[in-house]
Amino acid sequence: MPLSFFKQNQNIGEYPERLFFIAGPCVIESETLCCEVAQRLADLRTKYDLDIVFKASYDKANRLSASSFRGPGRESGLKILEKVRKQFGLPVLTDIHETSQAAEVAEIVDVIQIPALLSRQTDLLAAAGKTGKWVNIKKGQCMAPEDMEFAMQKAGEKVWLTERGTFFGYKRLVVDFAGIPIMKRFGAPVIFDATHSVQLPGGGNGVSSGNRDLALPLARAALAMEVNGLFFEVHPDPDRALCDGPNSLRLDVFERAAPRLAKMFEMIRRAGD
């Protein structure tokens, strides 16, 4: 069942009325893992009437070390994402790293994501926008929130903006929540990436580390700043994940937290009316 705001004729500035979630493993480790996570997310959606987008990367090209696991690649990865979309009825998001990937990926997914480290790449943003799909632009760790307006202009009208932390010296991120209302002024739904915001880039001897215990407190703080969506990397066993395990949330923790976060969103929204 597609999200209510996935309308082909919807213009930028038409905000979703409910909190929505983007959730899934960092990378496609296997078809089995993706189907397990998708099934549980679909069950969660049905049980609590939540809007959930499944996310996973078929290729994590921006790894620190050449020896890091990147995923199954485009051909195999897209087949798995297509299966998730058809079998479990979840909208699907994945990222692209090159302009040549945009058209093929757009045939499979509902949302094309631009990684934070590529959020200033003009041709990549334009190629994603030309597909007609929603484009989720991760705010670069070195970019001011005001500058995301220019990234939006490159990608067109069907854009989401995602806050995922700002470099605070080496191997450290900090979240500037004042940037959320700044980005909301541009008219696009704004998402808070709770799990990448607790990442420690390069903090694990050639891989990124992180502190997943901070993800939910930061997510609640973002709701107070009236974000439209929350992004979580989730995994049944993050300590054994092949990518971003230290900052990923346990799937069962997310299953308990998501309905509570949705209720908090509604309370804050009513308080502001």
Secondary structure, 3 states (H helix, E strand, C coil): CCCCCCCCCCCCCCCCCCCEEEEECCECCCHHHHHHHHHHHHHHHHHHCCEEEEECECCCCCCCCCCCCCCCCHHHHHHHHHHHHHHHCCCEEEECCCHHHHHHHHCCCCEEEECHHHCCCHHHHHHHHHCCCEEEEECCCCCCHHHHHHHHHHHCCCEEEEECCEECCCCCEECCCCHHHHHHCCCCCEEEECCHHHEECCCCCCCCEECHHHHHHHHHHHHHCCCCEEEEEEECCHHHCCCCHHHCEEHHHHHHHHHHHHHHHHHHHHHHC
